[in-house]
Each structure stands twice: as structure tokens, then as C-alpha cells.
Amino acid sequence: MQLNEDIEVIEFEPALYVKSLDAIIVADIHLGLEWELEEKGVHIPFPTYEPIVKSLRNMFNYKPAKKLIILGDIKNEFGDINPEEWTQVQDFINDVRNLGAEPVLIRGNHDNFVRIVLKRLNVEFKEPPVRMGKYLLIHGDKDHELPEDESIILMGHEHPAVSIRDSIGVKHKFKSFLYGEYRNTRIIVLPSMNPLTMGTAVNEVDVNNLLSPILRKIDIASFTPILLVQGEALKRFPKIGEFTIQ
């Protein structure tokens, strides 16, 4: 699905392809999340790494880009990187390179201490905001000053989703891309790449309870969601302010 002449939502995956950067863009991988949940008593019956890598391969089969840009939170633990995360981060970087691409990480709020691993693997680790051509790449956890030009902001952090009801009244939540404008700047918010993180139903939550301080200060009701059923469907919906869930 084309968003403009340079940006494409990769078919059925939580990722963008940006032609001018020859890069696939993803956000919020949260490697190691299942270990945190297990420690809290929530049993996950399947490992999440395998579906994450399957999704990664699907992306590069669709668009064999030269870069994979991660908009923050490659790992999950806030504190020191644990052994499971250490292994998965290394495996993930190797999997990206085996697909012929070079990974770039824009720092997110979960990426404490990951610099040690990335330095050993010679991976670019950048503090946001990062300018690449007309694009401004951020995670989304900080209240960056937004440009008032024709930049395009790509961000994660929010894990956007949309809730809808079916014909018999059952509510369903779907991961979603969000795109819209603030002043003259276009903003695109990516869903989380981790299958366990469904995220914030932006058509249900009060704007003051959104995770990102950037989204809290803009008119998110004017943003358009693209619902994702991973591996199956993409569907553009009306603007957030034009439909509600009862």
C-alpha cells in the first residue's frame, strides 16, 4: 500500500519501505518480552523470536532493502540486558545481515545497556532525533521540538491499535499504522513488531493517556489508521475522529 511516491506499507507486515533511503523501517521489537511476562506469572506457550524473524524475512522478500532501521526498543528490559536478550539481539542482527541488509538502531526508552552488544557487533546506534534526507527518525518517548517544514516524522513507541466491533457486538483490537499532519509536518506512527504487544487502542483512549508526548499535543482525531492483520490484510479506515466504538 503506497502512502506517497516514496513510502510504502509493506504488504501484511508492521513495516514501511522508504525508497529514497532504500530502507525497511520497523519499531518496538521488544526482544525478550516473554521472559518478563514469565517472571510475572504469565505463561507464553510459544517463543516470539521465530515469528519475529519470519516477519523480517517476509519484509525482505517483498523489498530487498539495504538497511533495516529500527525506531527504538530492539529489546524489552528497562534495566541491564539479560542473557536471553543478549542472545536474541545478537541473533537478530545476524539474521538481518544474512538478508543482505545493515541494521541501524534509533535509541528508544527500553534500549538501556544495549550499546555494549551493538558496539561488539559494529551496529550503528543513534540518539534521536536523526535526520535522513527529508525524514526525521525518532522513537517517540520524548517531547522533541517538531519542525515546521515539510519533513516527514517516522516514529514508534505508542504501539498504535484500533478497536472495532463486529456485527454481533464483539470487540476486536487490531494493530495499526497512523498517519496525518501537524502544521506542515507529516507524521507516521508504526505499530510494534512484537506479536505480543497489541498496543494502545487510539480510538478508545483519552488523548491525555497516550504514551507519546508528541501524540498528546497534536490532533490525533485527524489521523488516518491503517489496520494490520499480520500476514493477511491491510485496510485503510476513516480518520480516528470519524468513527467511534460503543
Summary of the structure (lengths in Angstrom):
residues: 246
radius of gyration: 17.2
end to end distance: 29.2
largest distance: 53.6
contacts: 813
relative contact order: 0.17
helix: 24%
strand: 28%
